[in-house]
Structure formats: C-alpha cells, structure tokens
C-alpha cells in the first residue's frame, strides 16, 4: 500500500495524460499558452497502463482519475481506458474534462469502461465563458454534458470556480440549472495554480461566500462527515434532497488530514500533493528497464515522505512552480 508517516493511505490515483489544453482559463494559464512538454518527455500509452497496473495490483489503488491539461486531447485515451478496465483488480475510472469534444467521445469512453466524468463549467452565460476561458466554446461544453449523461457516465459532476466581478453572482443560477439537468454541482475555491502567479487570497470567493449566496434561494442541509469520508467536497442536500451540492474549500477549509491521493504527471513524475514542491521520477526507472517491484518501491518511498499539509492561506505556503495543466487537477 501507499502509506505516509501520518497514517494516510493513498487509494486514489490522478493521472495527467497531457499538459495541453484547448482553453486558456484566466485562473490556470496565460492567454498565449505555455511551453508544452516535448513528445519524448510524455509517458507513452504503454507506460501509463503499466504504471496504473503496478498501482492497482501491488499498491492498493482503487480509483483512477484521468486529468490533464485536457485529457480528451490525448489521442490514445479510449484505448488507455479500455486497457485499464481490463486490469485485475479493476479500478473505478473517471475523467476530469472541460467538456469540449465530449459530445463525440462520450459513447466510446463509456463502452471502453469509463465510469463517470467531471466537467468544468464556471458560468451559464456565453459571454462570461468567453471572458473566463478566452474561447467561444460554451455551447460545446453544454452539448458535452448532455452527451455524458445520455451515455451513462453518471453521476455527471460539474465543477465551477467563481471569480470576483465575473461570475460570483451565479451560484444560485448554476445550482438551479444543475438540479434541472440532474448534474451534481461542486464549487471549487480558486486555488493558486495559475502560471502567471496572479492569485491573491484576499480576492477570492470563499466557501462561506458561496454558501451564503446559495441560501438566498435554497435550503441546504449538511450531509455530514460520515458520508464525506476522504472526499474533498463538503456536500449539502438541496431542499431536502435528493439533489446535492458540494463545495471544495481547499483554501479556507483544507482537508489534508483525510487526503487519499497520489498523482502521476504527464511526464512520469509522482506528486504526493497538488501543491508539492518536489517530485519523484518514475519515467527514468521505466525507461532504464526497472522491474515492477523496483518501481513500486520508489513509489512507496515517495509517498512515505508526504508532508502533513496546511491551509493555502497559511504564511508558510509556497506556490508550486508548475501550472495545473502540467500536473493535473
């Protein structure tokens, strides 16, 4: 298993399939994009499947989440999902995506074995979407969400980030829309993962702000810690249920003590935390011919050194030097 010195056990693996993205969200990367990883630096499909196999067969991983960048840009995505679905034991598989391209791939991904999707959508207004993402693709995301629901990639979860002066008034409208379409909405506090390092704690919309806004229209009943487990989102029943809304308060209500994640970057590095400042190289071991047992040993050692974690508003917090597109969300 993957255990650290604080007794936490990692059972959830986040796999970044690419650092590339077809949006330019203001809270993630600059308008001109980034210096992308060279193709030889990226893990191949075979290398990704081998590492996931080691993780589920010998290290206790039970869930695999494919991320990016934008994972739908990975040419071999459907094949990777199909091969991971054939592993024993078979992990639960999900995908975090911006939804562009999901309309044409949802059915194939479901057939390959994908269980569900998380789709990022911050606004119901096409003009605000264009301002936030610097792309005019709002309609494509809505169509992707519908395709995912129709394909059975459920529960379809929608992730929304609220930005001051842009969409911070949309929380109730987003929740009403999610309830109408049977999506599970989750608000995420804006985190300091932008490449331009423009994040400021005092300028963010907090979990408290979001909940206060939602309560102007809905009755929210806390689901409770027992139901939450190690999940990052605190969840509330909406008007008595069955619909739920979640808030991931990484900044103001950190959940490091219950973290059960390990992360594999697109270029084969292990990250013990999204905000870690150190990485452990598995790609070099793979390409030097190391056996599975040695790769597993390196992975265990990396996770043993996982830090305790702290709130992102803690003065000791150090912003990571790699943007979210390079390390996965």
MOWO-V603670 format. One record per backbone hydrogen bond with DSSP energy under -1.0 kcal/mol. NH is the residue of the N-H (numbers start at 0). CO is the residue of the C=O. If there is no record, write none. Layout:
nh & co
NH & CO
NH & CO
This chain:
nh & co
3 & 7
4 & 303
6 & 3
9 & 1
10 & 259
11 & 259
12 & 62
13 & 261
14 & 64
15 & 263
16 & 66
23 & 132
25 & 131
27 & 24
28 & 24
32 & 29
35 & 33
40 & 37
41 & 38
42 & 265
47 & 43
48 & 44
49 & 45
50 & 46
51 & 47
52 & 48
53 & 49
54 & 50
55 & 51
56 & 52
57 & 53
60 & 54
61 & 10
62 & 10
63 & 91
64 & 12
65 & 93
66 & 14
69 & 19
72 & 69
73 & 70
76 & 73
79 & 75
80 & 76
81 & 77
82 & 78
83 & 79
84 & 80
86 & 83
91 & 61
93 & 63
94 & 115
95 & 65
96 & 117
101 & 98
105 & 101
108 & 104
109 & 105
110 & 106
111 & 107
113 & 108
114 & 92
115 & 92
117 & 94
118 & 156
119 & 96
120 & 158
128 & 124
129 & 125
130 & 126
131 & 127
132 & 128
133 & 129
136 & 134
140 & 136
141 & 137
142 & 138
143 & 139
144 & 140
145 & 141
146 & 142
147 & 143
148 & 144
149 & 145
150 & 146
152 & 147
153 & 151
156 & 116
157 & 183
158 & 118
159 & 185
165 & 162
166 & 162
167 & 162
169 & 166
173 & 169
174 & 170
175 & 171
176 & 172
177 & 173
178 & 174
179 & 175
180 & 176
182 & 177
183 & 155
185 & 157
186 & 245
187 & 159
188 & 247
192 & 190
194 & 27
196 & 193
202 & 199
203 & 200
209 & 205
210 & 206
211 & 207
212 & 208
213 & 209
214 & 210
215 & 212
216 & 213
217 & 213
220 & 236
222 & 234
227 & 223
228 & 224
230 & 227
233 & 246
235 & 244
236 & 220
237 & 242
238 & 218
240 & 237
244 & 235
245 & 184
246 & 233
247 & 186
249 & 247
252 & 248
257 & 254
258 & 255
261 & 11
262 & 270
263 & 13
264 & 268
267 & 264
269 & 279
270 & 262
275 & 272
279 & 269
281 & 267
282 & 267
285 & 281
286 & 282
287 & 283
288 & 285
289 & 284
294 & 290
295 & 291
296 & 292
297 & 293
298 & 294
299 & 295
300 & 296
301 & 297
302 & 298
303 & 299
304 & 300
305 & 302
313 & 310
316 & 313
323 & 192
325 & 322
327 & 323
